[in-house]
Amino acid sequence: MRNVEQMKKDRAAKIKRMREITDAAGVRDDRRMTEAEGAEWQTLNGEVDQLQAEIENEERLQQLEMHGTPPPVTPSLVGNGRPVDRETARERMLRFGQFLQVVASMCAPAGASVRARVTDEMRAATGLSEGVPADGGFLVQTAHATELLRMAMDASTLARRCRNIPVGATANGLTINGIDETSRATGSRWGGVRGYWLAEADEKTASKPKFRKMELKLKKLAALCYATDELLDDAAALGAVISEAFPEEFAWLIDDAIIRGNGAGQPLGILNSPSLVTVAKEAGQTADTIVYENIVKMWSRMIARSRRNATWYINQDIEPQLFTMALVVGVGGVPVYLPANGAAGAPYGTLMGRPVEPIEQADTLGDLGDIMLLDLSQYMTIDKGGVERAESIHVRFVYDETVFRFVTRVDGQPMWSSTLTPANSTNTLSPFVTLAARA
């Protein structure tokens, strides 16, 4: 039998440390979290969530054992201590759908008794309760809110590869100090640090790094779902619609903002960032084409330390160009993406040794952003840690429809404020490279 009290003490200690980090950053020092503090806070947050799940599992088991009821199959732990969910997808949908049915019944005119019972259960279980707003809104459980955001991140192609820092309950954004470096020329490295070769007894000259502030403020992303009374009667179908459709929609929109967000009420996208390197098309290049020279020049503008993390993101419209792309040799040529007889097996999925991944958010062939070479570890995102959801029967009452509202808050921007000029070249470098339009 697990020691629940010890787990609760461990959880309390971790929450106390999270509070110390938040207070140190936001109160005593009048600043935001540093990157190291944010990383520690995020780690502690994950450990608290895991402990909470383990406590709930153990208390549930003890309750069932006390009443002589066989315990259900519960998550087991793998080597890294993270739970393995053994529920089937249908069971998860049913459980979530049943919860939404209860939410809907609580907000119905005849749901006073249900509201009272559930509120009493919430108070008994946690010592806390949430009021039900007069308009029928009802905040759902934290576990479901966190799960929805996790599903959105899992469904994404880009957001899950970015550097993410969660924002604490008392904060609305994040400010991080970074090095203001735009050139690697002597005297500009680290924004102004310079070393000297000196003879004996020569005077030393002082220099110092230059810093900049990177600020992210949470932006709201919302969606509404109308569920008919018939759909509400089917818990599995309701759970499937809510738990699949809306995380996918949030994931798509967040990924799209990472690529082309304008920074006004949404994240700042890579294509609108001053840190983007845009490689010019070849002289005389035909419209709506990609040639091998484009690929070589894009690769040469990816900063060297980001190459091992970079991925090619493309619109599927350009795949015919890649499969037929060749290096001209004299009056002939050789394939550079798909080798001879390659179509008989599995086509290659890399360029310059890096993966090629089609995404819907890339532009069509010939437009800016149809092919991008990106190191997304150099893009930072923040989030509030979950999706807030509420429900109302009143908006579409005469149509026999219930409205579920979903709101999450995120932000993001490249960690680079500009491109970087190398020490011995005028060709700027960046972890974000794209090809100019070829209209």
N, C-alpha and C positions, 0 to 999 in steps of 0.2 A: 504494500500500500504506500503510495507516494505521500510525502510529508507536505500537506497543503499549506500549513502555517509557514513552513520554511520558504516555500515558493512565494507566498504572499510577502514575506519579509524581503526576499530578493527583488520582487517586483517593486516594492516601496523604495528600496535603495536605489534602483535604477531610475525611477521617476524623480527621486530627490536629486540625483545627479543631473538629469535633464533640466530640472528647474534651476539648478546652479548655473548650468551653461547658459540658459536663456536669460537669467537675471544678470549674469556677468556681462553678457553682450549688450543687453538692452537697457539696463538700469544703472549699474555702478560705473560702467565705462562709457555709457552713452554712445554705443556703436552697435552694428549688426554682428552676427556670428562670422568668425573667420571660416575659411574653408575647412580647416582641421576641426574646429568646433562643430561645424555643420555635419561633417562626416561622423564624428563621435555621437552627436545627437541622433543621427539617422540609425546608427548601429544600435544604440540603446533603445530607440523606438521599436525596432524589429524584435529585440530581445524581450521587451515588455509585452508586445503582441503575442509572442510565442508562449511566454509564461502565463499570460491571461488564458490562452487556449488550453494549456495544460491544466491550469487550475479548474477551469470549467469542466474539462473532461473528467478529472479525478473526482470532483464533487458530484458530478452526474453518476459516475460509477458507484461511488459510495452510497448515494441515495438509492440507486437501483438494487444494490446488494442488500441494503437495510430492509427493503421491502420484498426481498426474495425474487426479484425479477431478473432474468438473464440480461446482462449488459449487452448493448448493441456493439457492432464492430466499430472501434474507434481508431483514430489515426495512430499509426506506429511511428517511431522515430528512426531515421536513417543515421548514417555516420556523422553528419554534421549537425545533428540535433534538430533538424527541421521536420515537421510532421508530414507524413505521406497520406494524402486523402484517398481513402478507399471507397468513397461513395461513387456511384455511377453518375453520369451526366444527368440522366433522368431523375435520379433521387435528389440531386442538387436543385434541379429546376422545380421539382415538386415541392421541396422544402421552401424555396424562395417564393414560389407561387402561392403556397398556403399562407405564408407570412403576409403577402400583399392582399390576400383575401381578408385576413383579419384586419389589416389597416383600413381597407375599404369599408368593412362592416362597422368599424369604430367611428367612421366619419359619416355614416348614414344617419338619417333622423332618428331611426329606431335603435341606434347603437349605444345608447347610454349605459345599458347593463354591461355590454362588451367593453366599453371604455373603462368603466369602473373596475372590472375584473382584471383587465390587462394592466391598468395603472397600478393596482394593488400588487400584482405580480412583479412589476418593474421595481416598485418601492421595496418589496420584500427581498428581491434578488440583489439590488445594487444600492439601496438607500437613496436613490434619486428617482425623479419622475419628470416627464415632459407634459406640459399642458397641451390640450388640443385646441388650436386656434378656431375662432368662430367661423372662419370661411371653410372649414373642413380640412385644413392642412394637418399633417401628422408626420413628425420626423421619425424615420425608421432607424433600426438598430445600427450601431457603429460597425458591427461585424459585416453587415450587408453593404454599408457604405464603402468600407475599405475594400471589400471583395470586388465591388463594381469598378473601382479605380484600378485595382490590380488586373482585372480582366481587360480593361481598356489598354493598359500598358502592354499586356501580353499580346493583344491583338495588333498593336502598332508595329510598324517596321522601323521607324526612325526614333521615336521617343524613348523606347526601351534601351537604345544604345547611347543616349546622351548622358551626361553627368548630371544626376538629379540630387537635389538637396530638399528635404521636407522643411516646411515653415512651421514654427511652433504656434501654439494656440493664441499667444499674445501678440503675434507679429502679423503684418500684412505684406511683407516683402523681405528682401534680403539685400544687403550691401556687402560687397567683398572688395578688398583692396587687391589690385593686380599691378604687375610691372608695366609701365608705359613705355614699351619698346617698339619702335617702328623701323629701325635700321640696325644693321649689324656692323656699320662702319665704325672705325676707331673713334671713341668718344661718345658713341651712341648706344653701345651695348648696355643692356639693363637700364636704358633710358638716360645714361650719363656716366656710367662707371668706366674708368680708364686706368690702365696700368702703364708703367714706364720702365724701360731698361735704363739703369743708372750706373754711373761710374762711382767710385768710392768718394764719399763725402758730398755727393750731389744732393741738392734740395729736392724733396718730394713734393708733388702737387696733389692736392686733395680732389676727390670726385665723389659722387654719390648717385645711387639709383633714383629713378623717378617713378612715382606711383600714380595710379589712377583708381577711381572708384567705379565699380561695376554694380549697377542697381537694377534689381528686378522687383516688380510690383505685381501682385496676383491679379490676373484677369479672369473674368467670369465667362464660363462656357455653360450653356443651358440647353435643355431639350424638353419637349412635352410628349407624352404618350396618351392617346385616347384608347381606353379599353371598354368594349361593349359589355353589357351585363352577361351575355353568353360567354364571352372570353373569361370574365371573372369567375364563372362557374367551373372552369377547367383550370385547376391549379398548375398542371404540367405545362399547358399551352401558355398560360400567363407568365409563368416563370421563364419559359423559353424565349418569349418575345422580349421581355424586359432584360433578361440577363445576357442575351446575345446581341440583339439589335442595337441597344443604346451604348454599350461599351465599344462596339465596332464603330458606331458613328462618332463617338468622342475620339477614339483612336485615329480615325481618318482625319478629323478636323485638326487635331493636335499635330499630326504628321504634316498636314498641308501648311499649317502655320509655321512649322520649323523650316519649311522650304520657302514660302512666299509671304509670310506674315508681315504686315506693315508696321508693327510696333504700336499702333494706336488702338487700344482696347483689345489687343491680341499680342502674342509673342512676336519678336522681331525675327523675320525669316532670313535664311542665308542669302537668298537672291537679292535682298534689299540691304544687306550689310556692307559697310565699308571694308570689311575684311575679305570680301569675295575677289578672287582673281578670275578675270574673264579673258580667255584665250581667243585671239582674233582668228577668223577663218583664213584659209589659204587664198593667195591671190588667184583670181579667176575660178574659185571653187564654185561648182554648180549648186544652185539652190537645193535645199532639202537633202543634203548628202552629208556623210561623215567619211573622212578619209584617214588613212593611217597616220599622216602627219599631224592631224588634230589630236589623236590619242597620244602620240609621242610628246607633243608640246604641252598637253595638259599634265602628263606625268612629270615632266620636267619642272612644272610650276608648283607641284605639291611639295611642301617643305619636307625635308628628308626624315625628320623625326616622327612625322605623322604617316609616313608611307605604310608602316606595318599595321596601322589601324584603319587605313582608308578602304572604302568600298565604292565601286562604280554604281551609281543609281541612274537608271535609264527608263525612258518610256518604251513600251513594247513595240511602238512604231519603228524604232530604229534597229530592231534585231535583224531585219533583212540586210541593212547596211553593214552590220558587224559580220554576218555570216559570209558576205561576199567581199569584204574588205581585203585588199591585197597591197603588197609592197611592190611598186613598179621597179623592174629590173630590165634595163634596155627597152626592148619592144614588148616584153612580156611582164610577168609578175608572179609572186608567190603569195598564197593565203597567209594571213597573219592572225586570224582569230580561229577559224575552223580549218584544221590541217587537212592534207590530202587524205581521202577515205574517212575523214572524221565523222561525216554524217551517217556512216554505217553503224557507229557506236553511239556513245553519249557525247553530245556536243560540249565543247569546252565552256566552262562558266567563269573564266577569269581573263582579265586583261592586265598585263604587266605583273602577273602573279596575284592580283587582288580580285575578290569576288565581283561578279556582275549581277546586280539585283534589279529586276523591273519593279517599278512602283507607279501607282496611279497618279501620284502627285507630280511626277515629272511632266514637262510640256511635250507637245507632239513634235515630230521630226522637223528640224529646221528652225525651231524657236529656241530662244534662250532658256536653258534649263532642261533640254531634252536628254542631255547626258551630263552628269555631275560626278566629280571625284571628291568625296567628303570623308573627313575624319570626325565623326560625331562625338568623340570623347572631348572635343574642343567646343562643344555646344552645351550650355548649362540650362537646366530647367529647374523650376521650383513648383511644389504643389502643397496643398493644405492637408493631404493625406486621406482624402475620401471624396465620395460623391454625396451631396446632400439631396435627400429626396422627400417630397411631400405629396399629398393626395387630396383631391377635392371632388365631390360629387356634383357641385353646383354649376361649374362652367358649362357642362353639356347635359344638364339634368333632363331637359325635354327630349334628348336623343337617347336616353338610357345608356349614357357613357360616363365612365369615371376617368378623371385626368390624373396622371402621375407626372410629377415634375422632377427633373434631375438637374442639379447644378454642381459644377466643380470649378475650382479656381486654380489656374496654373499660369506660369509665365516662362519665358525662355529667350535667350539671345546668345549669339556667338561670344565666346570668351575673348576673342581677339577684337580690338577696337579698330584695327586697320591691317592692311597687308604689311609684309616685312621685306625691306630691301636688303639683300645680302651684302656682305662686305666688299665683294669684288665683282659685282654685277648690277645692272639696272633692272633686271627682270625680277619683279616682285614675287614673293612666295606666300603661300597661305595653306591652311588645312582645308580650305574650301575653294574648289576650282571648277569652273564650268566653261562651256564653249559658247562663243558669241552666236547670235542668230545668223542663219544662212538663207535669207529670203531671196 
